[in-house]
Every structure is written in C-alpha cells, then in structure tokens.
Amino acid sequence: MTDHAAPACHAVGYRDGMCVARLLWSPELLRYDFGPGHPMAPARLDLTMRLVAELGLLEAPSLEVGDVDPADDAVVQTVHDPEYVAAVRRAATTGQSDPARGLGTEDDPVFATMHEAGARLVAASVDAAESVWSGRVAHAVNVAGGMHHARRGAASGFCIYNDAAAAVQRLLDLGADRVAYVDLDAHHGDGVESIFWDDPRVLTVSVHQDGHTLFPGTGNPADIGGTAAQGTAVNVALPPRTDGGRWLRALDAVVPAVVREFGPQAIVSQHGCDAHGNDPLTDLDVSVDAQRTAARWVHDLAHEVARGRWVALGGGGYAVVDVVPLVWASLVAEAAHVPLPPGLQLPAAWRHEVEELSGLDPAERLGTGEAEWRPWSDGYDPSDDVDRAILATRRHVFPTWGLDPYRD
C-alpha cells in the first residue's frame, strides 16, 4: 500500500497529531467496469473525483489521499468462501459464466480483471477501517466501495466482493466489540446483513425502498437478525415516491435511537445515492440536499457515540452527472471537516469537463439549500404511508432494545 503525495496536515486539519480524514483513491479503481451500457459505469467515479479535485478538496490540509493494491485472497476470504474466490478468478481467466455463483449474469457479467478490480475495492475499504481503528485518522472514505449485495458465496447486484462487510470484519478482527453499519442506498443492504445475521457484535441498519417493489426483494421490517442476534438487523422499507423530507424523517425516527442504544465503537456507512428522483433504477425521490444532510447526521453520530470513528463508502447511484458527483464530493468534504455550503456554484471547469465527456448538461449548483423535514417527535400520522413504514420497523426492533416504539 502506497500513499499519493498529499499536503501535510496542519491548522484546522491537524487534530491530535493526525489528519482528520483519509480518502482512498486511485485511477485503478476505474477498472471495476462491467462494459458498455452497464449502469455501474466507471464514469460515475471519474466525474466524482474530477469534482473533488476542482473543488480543491485534495489540497485540504485535513485530508490525506491513499492508494491501495488489490487485497490478497486471505483478506477477501474474511467475508467470502474460498471456493467462491477461486470461481471468480476462474471466470475472469476463462471468460466462462458461473450462474450458480452469480457470475456472467446480466447484472454481473464476467470481465478479465474482475477479481483484481473487486479485490482492490476490498483493499480500499479495509485500509479505511484500519486507518480509523488505529487512530491514524478519525474518518476514512472510499467512494468506489459500498458493494453491499455480494454474498459469501455469490455475486449479486453489480457486486463481486463485499468490501463493506470486509471493512466491518476488519474492525472486529482488530478488536472492536461492536460495529454499526448504516446503509442509505435505495436498495436493501442484503449482503452485509446476511453475512452478519447471527453476529451480535454487528448492527446493520438499512433504509431502502420496499423490497416488494425493488431488487433485491428483501429487507422487511420483521427481519431483525438471527436467534443469537435479535434486534441487530434493522430494516426501514419505504414506499416508492418517498421524498427527501419523509426519507429524513424515517432516518430520524429509527437510526439514532438504535445506534445509540447499541453503542458502537465504530460506524461504517454506505452512501449509495440511487434514492434520488433522477436515478433510472429506483423509485424514491430523495434530493441531493437530503442526502447531504444524512451524511452530516451519520458524521455527527460517529462523533457522539464512536469517538469519531467513521468509515464512509459509496455504493449505488446511476444518475452519473447531476447526482453522484455532487453527493459523493459532499461526502468527502464532510469527512474532511470542510463541508460544502448548500447551493454552492459548481466549478465552471468541472461543468465544461462533464459536457465534453458526456454530452450532458451538468447541474450549476450543489443542490438548492437545506433540506426540509419533520422530526418523528412531532407525532405519528397513521394516514401517512411513510409513517406506517417507520412504525412497522420500530414495533419489530425497538422492544428488543428496551425502547418504546411509540415514543422517543
């Protein structure tokens, strides 16, 4: 593992002898590429990092940038079966599909470098976990990560290896007794949940579109963890067309209470931004402003309950011009403690690059302002379908933690 040259941390970025945040990035991460026409296009990362650079974040004294080599098999196998890792290598070498393991499907077509590309994502998220746990930095970000659908023995939903689970597992292996995983992707974080289903040391919280209406079809509020870990799986299944204000209301009603009660020593969060209304693969309507607010909430929660230990990952997001770069550049800025102001005029140079590369007209500003929302403490509305979804989760999960599902 090698570091890109980065400015020394000083002034506001210097905190107890360390940079505030570490960003894992290399152009090699763009090689996670399923081919032309696939939604998981590397352009989403390329445009994000171009915006991060144009905003001057790479020169922020509070941020260091690190590169990684692909993880070795032993690291990947902390969350995947050895037979599956061998199958990925074999498929990449031969080009042959292995549908029983999810390889060579429409979602996960085989490509020649898929083992190395997937293993590099794992290495980046594991590096993030190690950096945070060691105290080298308070926060770490891997916008290329968040591949939350991969199972122990199969690829699924654009995800070959589950770097999010690998980050959680590394924290456990390094000595953490409790790790909270918070998933904000529109799709249920099924792979991470399944890997830690019976592990009481891991709290998985997923706020997603109802699985009856969206892949992967899981994440019901009654799914609360295995017999040895009741209450450690938390699922908020929201109806299609849920907007940003009601999405934030759902987060407010569930996430802080269960995370505080669990008392994690570190938080790993997945910031898939496919809940946006412009995303072509989902049916939610969550604005850039609301997603930026959610990242701030997770950041604040990490400082409140986990001594600031926060690993932030990317994930889904397929509106590659007007959503993904804005949300993830904001995530990097948030982690570096230099948050971008709402409504910020986006750099003209970046907008020109977007036009040249995509032929599309990029956004002019970073959202429209602060997201408006109504806290759960204002009272339950039984006529509101989002409130009913929230209460379903609270009824199933809160009693396992000694919390009242009807009150804060």
N, C-alpha and C positions, 0 to 999 in steps of 0.2 A: 504494500500500500504506500502510495506516494502522494505528497501534497503539491498542488499548484502553488506558485508564488502568491502570497497574499500579504496585505499590509499588516504590520504588527498591530496588536490590539492596544489601544490607548484611549485616554479621555473617557467619553461615555461608554465606549465598548469594553473598557477594562473593568473587570469585576472579580475581585478576589484572585487576581493573577491570571485570569483567563479571558478568552473571547466569550461573548455571550452565546454565539451560535456557530454551528458548523454546517455548511452546505456541501452535500456530496454531489459532485457533478464531473462528467467527462463527456466529450462528444461520442465516445464509445458507447454510451448508453442509448444513443440513437439507433444502434444496430438491433434493438428489440423491434423487429419490423416484420409483420406478417404478410407484407406485399401490397401491391397497388389495390386500392379500393377497400382495404380493410379499415374499419373505424379506428383501431388502435394505431394511428399513423404517427411516426416519429416527429412529424411537423408540430404536433401539439407541444412537445418538449422543446423543440428548436425555437419556436416562436416565444415560448415562456422564457427561455434563457436569454434570448435576444432582448426581451423587455427588461429582465432583471439587470442586464448589463447597461442598457440605455438609461435606466433609472438611477444608475450609479451605485447600486446595492453591492456590487462586487468589490467596490472600493470602501465600503463602510468599515470603519475601524472595529466594529463589533462583530464582524463576520469573517470566518475563515473558510476557504474552499478546499475540499479534499477529493482526490481521485482514488479509485479502487480497481484492483484486478478482479476477475471472476472468483467467486468463492470456490474452495475446493469441495470435493464430494462430501467430506465429513461434515462440513458446515451445512450444506444443503440437506443432508440426511438427518439433521436435528429435527426437521419437521416433515421430511419425506421418506418414504420407503426406499431402501437401496435398489430394489427391483425397478421401481419407477424411474429413478435417476438413470439407471442403466438403459431403460427403454427410451428415455429422452435422447440420450447420447446415440443410441442405435438408430432411432428415427432420423435424427439430424444427419447422421453419416450416410444412411442408405436412401433417405427420402421417402421411405415407406411409412404409410399411416399405421397407427395402432389405436383404432377407435375405442377399444375397451379401456384404454388409458386416456382417452380424450385427445389423442394426438392425430392430426390430419383431418380434423373436423372443420366445418365452416368457420366456427369461432376460433379454433386454434390450428391453423394449417401448419404443416411442417416447413421449416426453413433451415438452411445449412448451419447457421450459427446460433440456433435457438438455445442450446444448452449453455454456451458461453454467455449469451445475452441475458438469459434468465438468471444465471449464476452471478452475473455482475450486479443485477438488481438486488439479489440477496446480500451480496457483499456490502453494498452501499447501506442497506438498512441495518445490517449487523454492525457495521462501523458506527452508524449513528447511535445505536444502542450502547455500544462500548464507550463511545465518547461521552455520552450523557452519564452513564453509571459511574465512570471513573472520576467524574468531576472536571474533566478537561474543558467541557463546555456545559452550559445549562440546557441548551436546546440543540437539536440537530434536525436537518431537513433533507429528505430525498424525494424530490418531486417526481422522479421516474418510478418510484416504488408504489406500494399500495395494491399489489396484485392479490387481492383478498379472496378470490374464488378457488384457487388451486387447492386440491385436497392432498392428503398424504400420498395417495397412490394414483392421482389423475389430474390432468389439466382440465380447466373449465373456464368459460367466460373470458377469453383473452389472456388467461393467467397460466403460465407454465409452472413456475415455482412461486411459493407463497412467502415473499420477503417480509410481509407484515408479521406473519406468525414467527418467522425466523428472528425478527427483532425482539418480539416478546420472549421467545425461548432463550435468546442470549441473555436478556436481563435476568431471567430465572436462573440460568446456569452461572451467572456472575454473583448470585446471592440474593436477588430480590425475593421477598416472600409474597408480595402482592403487586401485580401489574394490571392496570386498567387499559383496555383497548376500546377506543371510541371511534365508530365508523359512521361517516356522514355522507357516504356515497348513496346515490339513489337506489342502487342495487344492494340487497342484503349481503352482509359480510359473512357468507355461509362457510367459506373455507376456514377462516380463523376460528369461528365459533365451533366448528366440528372438531378441529384439532385440539381445542382446549375444553371441550364439552364436559369432561369429567375431572377437570383440574380446578380445585377451589382457590388456587393461587391467582387465577386469571379471571377478571371481569370483562366480558365482551358486551358492549352496548352498540346496537346498530339502529340508526334512524333512517328508514328507507321507504320506498314505495311498496305498498301492499303486494306481497308475493302472488296473490291471486291475479294480479294484473301485470306482472313484470317478472322477467328472469331474475333469480333462479327459482322462483316459486316457493321460497322458504321464508323464515323469519316471522312466524306467527307469535303473537304476544304470549300464548300459552307455553312456548318453548323457552324454558327457564334454566336449562342445564341438567346434567346427569344427576344420578341419585346421590353422588358424593359431593355435588357442587350446585345444589339447588339455589336459585337466585343469582347465579353468576353469569347467566346468559339473559340479556335484556333486549327485547325487540319492540321497537315502535314502528308499526306498519301503517303508513299514511295513505289516504286515498289519493287517486290521481287528481291532478289540478290543485293540490295543496300549494298555496303561495308562500312567499318568504316570511310574511308576518306570522302565519299559522305554523310554519315549519319551526321558526324560532320559539314559538310558544310551546311546541312539543319538546324541543330540546330543554327549555327552561323547566318544564314540568317533570322531567324524568332524569336527565343526565346529572345535574349537580347533586341531587339528593342521593342517588345510588353510589356515585363515585365517592362522595364524602363519607358515606357510611362504610364503604369498602376500605377506604384509607390506603390507596395505592402508594408505593414508593416511587413509581414512575408511571407516566401516561404515554401510550403510543396511540396516535390518532391518524385516521385515514380521511383525506380531504378530497375524495372524488367529487368533481364539480358538475356531474351529469344530472343533478337535480334542477339545473337551470331550465327556464322555459324554452330556450332556443335549442336545447340538446335534442338531437334527432332520435335518440334511442329510449327516452323516458317520457313520462307524462306529468312530472311535477313542474312547478313554476316558481322556483326559488331564485331570487335575484343575486347578482354579484354582491350587492351591498349586504344582503342577509348572510351570504356565505363568508364574507369578510368578518362580519360580526361574530359568527360562530367560531371562527378561528381565534378571535380575540378571547372569547369565553373559555375555550379549551386552554389557551395560554394562561389566562388568569387562574383557572382551576389548577393547573400544574403548579403554579407558584403557591397556591393556597394549601394544597394537600400533599404535594410530592416534592417539596423543596426545589421546585422549578424544573425537575427532570422531565423533559418533553421531547419525544421523537415524533416528528410530523412527516407524513407521507402523502404522495399524490394519490392516484387511483384512476377512476373513470373520468370521462369528460370528453365530448366529441364535437362540441362547438369550438373548433380549434382557433378561431380568430377573435371572436368577441367575448369569449367566456374564459377558456382555460388559461391563457397567459395572464389575464387580469387577476383571477383568483389565486393562482399559484405564485405570481410575483408578489402579491399582497401577503401570502403566507410566509415567504422568505423574509419580507420586511418585518412582519410581525415577530417572527422568531429572533430576528436580529435587533429587536427593540428600537426599530426606526420605522414605525407604521406609516403607511402612505395615507395622506388625507383623502377623505371621500370626495369624489368629483374631480380629482386631480386631472389636469390636462395631460394626456399621454404624449410621450416624446414624438416630435414630427419625424425624426429619423426612423424610429421603430414603425410608425404608421406607413412610411414610404417602403420600408423593407417588406412589410406584410402585403402591401399592394403588389410589389414586384414579384414576390414568391407565390402568392395565392391568387392574385387577380381579384381579391375580395376587398370590400371597403371596411377597414377596421373601425372600431369604436374610437371616439375622440376623447372620451373621459373615462375615468375609473369609477364606474357606477354613477349614481345620481345624488347620493347623500346617505345619511344614516338610515338604516332600515327601521321601519316602524313595526312594533309588535305589542301584544298584550300579554302580560305575565299571567301564569297559571293562578297566582294568588288572587286575581280579580274574580275568580269563581268559575265553576264548571257550567257549560251550556249544553244540556242534553240534546238540543236540536242541531248542534254542530257536529258534522261527521269527523272532523279532526279531534275535537274534544272527546268524542266517543272512543276514538282510537287510542288517545292518550290514557283515558281512564281504564281501558282494557289492559294496557301494559301495567299500569300502577296496581290494578287489582291482582294481577298474577304475581308481580315481583315484590312490591313493597312489603307485604306481610312477612316475606322470608327474611327481611332485614329489620323487622320490628317497626316499620314505618306505616303510617296511616295512609291508605290510598286516596282518601277523600280530603286530606288536609296536608298543608306544608309542614 
